[in-house]
Amino acid sequence: MIRILLIYIVSAVIILLLDRKVIQSLPKINRWFTYIILIVGMFIFAYSLQVKHIVYGSVWISRWLGPFVPF
């Protein structure tokens, strides 16, 4: 699991290095969203590797919104 997670981290760093000029030219809020999306993706990837019973986000949302659907 550590090896696969390390591959993800290295690929994220490579993406940041290759797009460094583009990311620096973005407004500050867009830079933060870029970093947040990469970090959240890493946590989701690590969760899917670590847990045997994965709860998908769409299933969780459907259970949460289920009482509000009329059919």
VENLIN-V950203 format. One record per run of one state. SS is the DSSP state (H for helix, E for strand, C for the rest). FROM is the first residue (numbers start at 1). TO is the last residue. If there is no record, write none. Layout:
SS_FROM_TO + SS_FROM_TO
This chain:
C_1_1 + H_2_18 + C_19_19 + H_20_25 + C_26_27 + H_28_50 + C_51_56 + H_57_68 + C_69_71
